[in-house]
Amino acid sequence: MLYLWIKALHLIAVISWMAGMLYLPRLFVYHAAAAPGSESSETFKVMERRLYKFIMTPAMIVTWLAGIVLVFQNGWLAAGWFHAKLALVIVMTVMHGLLGHWANDFAFDRNGHSQKFFRIANEVPTLLLIAIVILVTVKPF
């Protein structure tokens, strides 16, 4: 029974983390078009900071912690699909860090990227999500 509660917690955290991973780069697209110091730019700064600090980062931490517990409970350390999934989750975590870096650049009016850059960056979490879900569900190897 405990396994199911940890699995539910893991899924809730993953969904919360992914919501932020998909939304924050979209905010960056709009923020990149706003003039530094404008009212809209200042509003985006608050939205980005709160999303990253109070939703995404705690969700990422809970995702990792619950995921580690699930791995050891189920003995997946030797599974090939798990190694691939872990590598992708590490890439997702690096992407999380990049999003935080870019949010910080916006916070100090130092953004050097275009809307197009953030539109492309917005696709990375989607591709990672698709691959991770396939690995966990299908367990192809």
MDAnalysis code that builds the backbone (N, CA, C; Angstrom):
import MDAnalysis as mda
import numpy as np

u = mda.Universe.empty(423, n_residues=141, atom_resindex=np.repeat(np.arange(141), 3), trajectory=True)
u.add_TopologyAttr("name", ["N", "CA", "C"] * 141)
u.add_TopologyAttr("resid", np.arange(1, 142))
u.add_TopologyAttr("resname", ["MET", "LEU", "TYR", "LEU", "TRP", "ILE", "LYS", "ALA", "LEU", "HIS", "LEU", "ILE", "ALA", "VAL", "ILE", "SER", "TRP", "MET", "ALA", "GLY", "MET", "LEU", "TYR", "LEU", "PRO", "ARG", "LEU", "PHE", "VAL", "TYR", "HIS", "ALA", "ALA", "ALA", "ALA", "PRO", "GLY", "SER", "GLU", "SER", "SER", "GLU", "THR", "PHE", "LYS", "VAL", "MET", "GLU", "ARG", "ARG", "LEU", "TYR", "LYS", "PHE", "ILE", "MET", "THR", "PRO", "ALA", "MET", "ILE", "VAL", "THR", "TRP", "LEU", "ALA", "GLY", "ILE", "VAL", "LEU", "VAL", "PHE", "GLN", "ASN", "GLY", "TRP", "LEU", "ALA", "ALA", "GLY", "TRP", "PHE", "HIS", "ALA", "LYS", "LEU", "ALA", "LEU", "VAL", "ILE", "VAL", "MET", "THR", "VAL", "MET", "HIS", "GLY", "LEU", "LEU", "GLY", "HIS", "TRP", "ALA", "ASN", "ASP", "PHE", "ALA", "PHE", "ASP", "ARG", "ASN", "GLY", "HIS", "SER", "GLN", "LYS", "PHE", "PHE", "ARG", "ILE", "ALA", "ASN", "GLU", "VAL", "PRO", "THR", "LEU", "LEU", "LEU", "ILE", "ALA", "ILE", "VAL", "ILE", "LEU", "VAL", "THR", "VAL", "LYS", "PRO", "PHE"])
u.atoms.positions = np.array([
    [0.823, -1.202, 0.000],
    [0.000, 0.000, 0.000],
    [0.865, 1.264, 0.000],
    [1.964, 1.243, 0.751],
    [2.852, 2.399, 0.790],
    [3.396, 2.710, -0.604],
    [3.698, 1.643, -1.364],
    [4.196, 1.819, -2.736],
    [3.233, 2.680, -3.555],
    [1.951, 2.413, -3.452],
    [0.959, 3.159, -4.240],
    [0.901, 4.626, -3.831],
    [1.051, 4.913, -2.550],
    [1.057, 6.303, -2.079],
    [2.303, 7.040, -2.577],
    [3.435, 6.363, -2.544],
    [4.671, 6.996, -3.035],
    [4.590, 7.203, -4.540],
    [4.032, 6.228, -5.239],
    [3.853, 6.351, -6.686],
    [2.920, 7.522, -7.009],
    [1.823, 7.654, -6.274],
    [0.898, 8.773, -6.479],
    [1.598, 10.106, -6.217],
    [2.372, 10.182, -5.132],
    [3.123, 11.396, -4.815],
    [4.103, 11.721, -5.946],
    [4.788, 10.697, -6.439],
    [5.738, 10.879, -7.542],
    [5.025, 11.433, -8.780],
    [3.899, 10.859, -9.125],
    [3.158, 11.311, -10.309],
    [2.642, 12.741, -10.149],
    [2.148, 13.080, -8.978],
    [1.678, 14.448, -8.729],
    [2.837, 15.428, -8.867],
    [3.986, 15.067, -8.307],
    [5.158, 15.935, -8.392],
    [5.643, 16.065, -9.830],
    [5.670, 14.968, -10.575],
    [6.092, 15.014, -11.977],
    [5.167, 15.921, -12.777],
    [3.873, 15.773, -12.592],
    [2.909, 16.600, -13.324],
    [3.108, 18.076, -12.979],
    [3.310, 18.379, -11.715],
    [3.533, 19.769, -11.297],
    [4.822, 20.324, -11.885],
    [5.879, 19.522, -11.835],
    [7.167, 19.944, -12.387],
    [7.050, 20.184, -13.884],
    [6.401, 19.249, -14.575],
    [6.275, 19.376, -16.028],
    [5.402, 20.569, -16.416],
    [4.379, 20.849, -15.643],
    [3.547, 22.018, -15.942],
    [4.414, 23.272, -15.956],
    [5.281, 23.397, -14.960],
    [6.193, 24.534, -14.911],
    [7.220, 24.515, -16.021],
    [7.747, 23.325, -16.323],
    [8.757, 23.192, -17.381],
    [8.184, 23.565, -18.746],
    [6.892, 23.377, -18.913],
    [6.246, 23.736, -20.178],
    [5.789, 25.202, -20.191],
    [5.446, 25.733, -19.031],
    [4.907, 27.094, -18.968],
    [5.987, 28.172, -18.877],
    [7.053, 27.921, -18.122],
    [8.071, 28.956, -17.926],
    [8.712, 29.415, -19.237],
    [9.117, 28.508, -20.128],
    [9.685, 29.000, -21.391],
    [8.667, 29.795, -22.219],
    [7.385, 29.459, -22.070],
    [6.346, 30.219, -22.780],
    [6.273, 31.632, -22.210],
    [6.402, 31.768, -20.889],
    [6.467, 33.110, -20.295],
    [7.665, 33.873, -20.840],
    [8.794, 33.174, -21.009],
    [9.990, 33.815, -21.551],
    [9.758, 34.341, -22.965],
    [8.972, 33.612, -23.759],
    [8.668, 34.066, -25.125],
    [8.021, 35.443, -25.060],
    [7.032, 35.587, -24.198],
    [6.320, 36.869, -24.080],
    [7.180, 37.921, -23.391],
    [7.959, 37.496, -22.404],
    [8.808, 38.441, -21.673],
    [9.885, 39.013, -22.591],
    [10.392, 38.196, -23.500],
    [11.436, 38.663, -24.427],
    [10.933, 39.800, -25.314],
    [9.624, 39.845, -25.517],
    [9.040, 40.903, -26.346],
    [8.733, 42.167, -25.554],
    [8.749, 42.073, -24.236],
    [8.428, 43.227, -23.385],
    [9.656, 44.108, -23.201],
    [9.441, 45.380, -23.156],
    [10.534, 46.328, -22.941],
    [11.029, 46.227, -21.493],
    [12.348, 46.144, -21.291],
    [12.870, 46.099, -19.916],
    [12.371, 47.293, -19.104],
    [11.956, 47.018, -17.885],
    [11.457, 48.067, -17.002],
    [9.982, 48.381, -17.175],
    [9.361, 47.848, -18.223],
    [7.933, 48.112, -18.442],
    [7.101, 47.374, -17.395],
    [5.857, 47.777, -17.288],
    [4.964, 47.133, -16.326],
    [4.806, 45.653, -16.632],
    [4.673, 45.312, -17.907],
    [4.523, 43.895, -18.258],
    [5.798, 43.117, -17.943],
    [6.952, 43.702, -18.180],
    [8.216, 43.035, -17.862],
    [8.316, 42.759, -16.366],
    [7.931, 43.721, -15.567],
    [7.989, 43.541, -14.111],
    [7.002, 42.465, -13.648],
    [5.838, 42.402, -14.291],
    [4.848, 41.366, -13.969],
    [5.396, 39.995, -14.330],
    [6.015, 39.879, -15.515],
    [6.612, 38.606, -15.915],
    [7.685, 38.159, -14.923],
    [8.471, 39.084, -14.427],
    [9.526, 38.747, -13.462],
    [8.936, 38.072, -12.223],
    [7.842, 38.632, -11.718],
    [7.198, 38.070, -10.528],
    [6.634, 36.681, -10.845],
    [5.967, 36.558, -11.977],
    [5.385, 35.273, -12.368],
    [6.470, 34.208, -12.523],
    [7.553, 34.567, -13.188],
    [8.638, 33.618, -13.431],
    [9.301, 33.173, -12.132],
    [9.579, 34.134, -11.263],
    [10.227, 33.816, -9.993],
    [9.349, 32.898, -9.136],
    [8.082, 33.225, -9.030],
    [7.179, 32.415, -8.204],
    [6.996, 31.015, -8.777],
    [6.839, 30.931, -10.086],
    [6.677, 29.623, -10.723],
    [7.905, 28.755, -10.478],
    [9.078, 29.332, -10.685],
    [10.322, 28.569, -10.548],
    [10.590, 28.183, -9.090],
    [10.479, 29.157, -8.199],
    [10.856, 28.953, -6.794],
    [9.839, 28.167, -5.981],
    [8.562, 28.428, -6.204],
    [7.538, 27.885, -5.320],
    [6.757, 26.716, -5.901],
    [6.874, 26.467, -7.191],
    [6.174, 25.330, -7.799],
    [7.174, 24.350, -8.413],
    [7.964, 24.834, -9.361],
    [8.840, 23.933, -10.103],
    [9.919, 23.282, -9.239],
    [10.642, 24.077, -8.478],
    [11.761, 23.521, -7.714],
    [11.285, 22.554, -6.631],
    [10.277, 22.894, -5.820],
    [9.792, 21.884, -4.863],
    [9.260, 20.627, -5.556],
    [8.579, 20.789, -6.685],
    [8.059, 19.630, -7.411],
    [9.204, 18.761, -7.936],
    [10.271, 19.390, -8.408],
    [11.423, 18.631, -8.879],
    [12.045, 17.836, -7.730],
    [12.181, 18.462, -6.582],
    [12.781, 17.784, -5.421],
    [11.929, 16.586, -5.005],
    [10.616, 16.766, -4.925],
    [9.728, 15.662, -4.549],
    [9.756, 14.570, -5.620],
    [9.823, 14.958, -6.886],
    [9.929, 13.978, -7.970],
    [11.159, 13.101, -7.770],
    [12.297, 13.736, -7.532],
    [13.543, 12.990, -7.334],
    [13.461, 12.084, -6.095],
    [13.011, 12.635, -4.971],
    [12.985, 11.855, -3.734],
    [12.042, 10.657, -3.827],
    [10.829, 10.896, -4.306],
    [9.869, 9.792, -4.441],
    [10.355, 8.795, -5.492],
    [10.955, 9.294, -6.554],
    [11.483, 8.407, -7.589],
    [12.588, 7.507, -7.063],
    [13.470, 8.061, -6.254],
    [14.554, 7.256, -5.666],
    [13.980, 6.150, -4.780],
    [12.976, 6.496, -3.986],
    [12.338, 5.481, -3.139],
    [11.722, 4.384, -4.011],
    [11.041, 4.753, -5.079],
    [10.418, 3.760, -5.969],
    [11.457, 2.855, -6.617],
    [12.570, 3.423, -7.017],
    [13.636, 2.637, -7.650],
    [14.133, 1.546, -6.697],
    [14.394, 1.922, -5.447],
    [14.919, 0.946, -4.500],
    [13.850, -0.042, -4.043],
    [12.603, 0.394, -3.964],
    [11.527, -0.520, -3.584],
    [11.306, -1.595, -4.639],
    [11.545, -1.244, -5.894],
    [11.223, -2.158, -6.982],
    [12.442, -2.807, -7.630],
    [13.621, -2.477, -7.180],
    [14.815, -3.108, -7.709],
    [15.075, -2.813, -9.175],
    [14.858, -1.573, -9.583],
    [15.016, -1.216, -11.001],
    [16.439, -0.789, -11.369],
    [17.350, -0.797, -10.436],
    [18.703, -0.307, -10.709],
    [19.386, -1.029, -11.864],
    [19.071, -2.278, -12.077],
    [19.729, -3.056, -13.139],
    [18.975, -2.985, -14.470],
    [17.796, -2.380, -14.487],
    [16.966, -2.366, -15.713],
    [17.499, -1.347, -16.718],
    [17.626, -1.786, -17.964],
    [18.115, -0.907, -19.034],
    [17.224, 0.299, -19.258],
    [15.908, 0.080, -19.245],
    [14.984, 1.197, -19.455],
    [15.158, 2.251, -18.366],
    [15.453, 1.786, -17.129],
    [15.635, 2.729, -16.035],
    [16.869, 3.596, -16.255],
    [17.944, 3.017, -16.750],
    [19.162, 3.793, -17.013],
    [18.892, 4.887, -18.039],
    [18.140, 4.533, -19.090],
    [17.792, 5.523, -20.110],
    [16.901, 6.612, -19.516],
    [15.931, 6.195, -18.710],
    [15.033, 7.166, -18.075],
    [15.815, 8.088, -17.143],
    [16.699, 7.525, -16.358],
    [17.495, 8.329, -15.436],
    [18.317, 9.364, -16.194],
    [18.907, 8.954, -17.307],
    [19.688, 9.900, -18.118],
    [18.804, 11.049, -18.598],
    [17.590, 10.743, -19.024],
    [16.678, 11.787, -19.499],
    [16.206, 12.684, -18.355],
    [15.995, 12.119, -17.176],
    [15.596, 12.925, -16.021],
    [16.746, 13.848, -15.610],
    [17.970, 13.386, -15.754],
    [19.120, 14.256, -15.486],
    [19.148, 15.403, -16.496],
    [18.881, 15.103, -17.761],
    [18.802, 16.169, -18.779],
    [17.680, 17.142, -18.427],
    [16.547, 16.611, -17.958],
    [15.430, 17.466, -17.554],
    [15.842, 18.362, -16.387],
    [16.614, 17.830, -15.467],
    [17.086, 18.605, -14.321],
    [18.051, 19.701, -14.765],
    [18.901, 19.396, -15.728],
    [19.794, 20.417, -16.295],
    [18.959, 21.501, -16.970],
    [17.919, 21.094, -17.696],
    [17.024, 22.070, -18.330],
    [16.359, 22.947, -17.275],
    [15.970, 22.347, -16.163],
    [15.390, 23.094, -15.043],
    [16.376, 24.175, -14.590],
    [17.629, 23.794, -14.453],
    [18.658, 24.761, -14.054],
    [18.830, 25.867, -15.076],
    [18.800, 25.523, -16.348],
    [18.888, 26.544, -17.408],
    [17.710, 27.511, -17.338],
    [16.527, 26.984, -17.107],
    [15.347, 27.851, -16.991],
    [15.513, 28.817, -15.825],
    [16.070, 28.320, -14.719],
    [16.337, 29.195, -13.576],
    [17.359, 30.268, -13.913],
    [18.380, 29.884, -14.661],
    [19.404, 30.843, -15.098],
    [18.787, 31.931, -15.978],
    [17.941, 31.511, -16.927],
    [17.308, 32.485, -17.822],
    [16.326, 33.378, -17.059],
    [15.617, 32.809, -16.082],
    [14.713, 33.623, -15.251],
    [15.523, 34.677, -14.495],
    [16.680, 34.293, -14.018],
    [17.555, 35.220, -13.315],
    [18.052, 36.320, -14.264],
    [18.383, 35.943, -15.492],
    [18.787, 36.952, -16.488],
    [17.663, 37.965, -16.711],
    [16.449, 37.477, -16.846],
    [15.308, 38.393, -17.012],
    [15.140, 39.275, -15.773],
    [15.317, 38.686, -14.588],
    [15.124, 39.432, -13.338],
    [16.052, 40.637, -13.254],
    [17.229, 40.514, -13.871],
    [18.203, 41.611, -13.848],
    [18.317, 42.309, -15.203],
    [17.281, 42.132, -16.031],
    [17.217, 42.761, -17.362],
    [18.461, 42.469, -18.203],
    [18.911, 41.212, -18.152],
    [20.092, 40.806, -18.922],
    [19.773, 39.771, -19.991],
    [18.510, 39.596, -20.329],
    [18.171, 38.580, -21.318],
    [18.848, 38.877, -22.650],
    [19.520, 37.870, -23.188],
    [20.176, 38.030, -24.487],
    [19.597, 37.124, -25.555],
    [18.450, 36.513, -25.271],
    [17.857, 35.552, -26.206],
    [16.576, 36.098, -26.827],
    [16.293, 35.610, -28.006],
    [15.105, 36.043, -28.755],
    [13.878, 35.207, -28.382],
    [12.732, 35.674, -28.854],
    [11.506, 34.902, -28.683],
    [11.644, 33.540, -29.356],
    [12.263, 33.530, -30.537],
    [12.429, 32.272, -31.275],
    [13.264, 31.276, -30.460],
    [14.322, 31.744, -29.806],
    [15.141, 30.879, -28.955],
    [14.278, 30.205, -27.890],
    [13.426, 30.991, -27.235],
    [12.597, 30.425, -26.171],
    [11.490, 29.540, -26.726],
    [11.029, 29.803, -27.930],
    [10.052, 28.905, -28.560],
    [10.679, 27.534, -28.798],
    [11.924, 27.521, -29.222],
    [12.631, 26.254, -29.434],
    [12.914, 25.581, -28.092],
    [13.378, 26.361, -27.114],
    [13.653, 25.809, -25.784],
    [12.397, 25.207, -25.165],
    [11.245, 25.750, -25.500],
    [9.975, 25.266, -24.979],
    [9.677, 23.835, -25.435],
    [10.283, 23.402, -26.533],
    [10.026, 22.059, -27.059],
    [10.853, 20.992, -26.347],
    [11.964, 21.371, -25.748],
    [12.856, 20.385, -25.116],
    [12.146, 19.594, -24.011],
    [11.470, 20.242, -23.049],
    [10.784, 19.455, -22.020],
    [9.709, 18.533, -22.602],
    [9.051, 18.964, -23.665],
    [8.023, 18.132, -24.292],
    [8.633, 16.848, -24.839],
    [9.742, 16.978, -25.547],
    [10.403, 15.796, -26.112],
    [10.916, 14.863, -25.012],
    [11.467, 15.448, -23.964],
    [11.937, 14.637, -22.841],
    [10.774, 13.917, -22.168],
    [9.669, 14.611, -21.979],
    [8.482, 14.016, -21.363],
    [7.999, 12.816, -22.163],
    [7.904, 12.965, -23.476],
    [7.436, 11.874, -24.333],
    [8.346, 10.656, -24.182],
    [9.652, 10.876, -24.261],
    [10.600, 9.763, -24.160],
    [10.533, 9.090, -22.785],
    [10.442, 9.879, -21.736],
    [10.396, 9.323, -20.373],
    [9.130, 8.498, -20.164],
    [7.996, 9.013, -20.600],
    [6.736, 8.278, -20.431],
    [6.763, 6.964, -21.197],
    [7.319, 6.990, -22.405],
    [7.419, 5.744, -23.186],
    [8.323, 4.735, -22.458],
    [9.454, 5.195, -21.965],
    [10.368, 4.284, -21.260],
    [9.714, 3.664, -20.028],
    [9.012, 4.470, -19.247],
    [8.403, 3.969, -18.001],
    [7.230, 3.063, -18.295],
    [6.462, 3.374, -19.311],
    [5.262, 2.612, -19.610],
    [5.559, 1.328, -20.385],
    [6.366, 1.434, -21.430],
    [6.628, 0.301, -22.322],
    [7.779, -0.569, -21.809],
    [8.746, 0.062, -21.132],
    [9.955, -0.637, -20.657],
    [10.557, -1.471, -21.797],
    [10.979, -0.798, -22.882],
    [11.397, -1.527, -24.087],
    [12.676, -2.356, -23.947],
    [13.447, -2.127, -22.928],
    [14.669, -2.925, -22.726],
    [15.053, -2.912, -21.267],
])
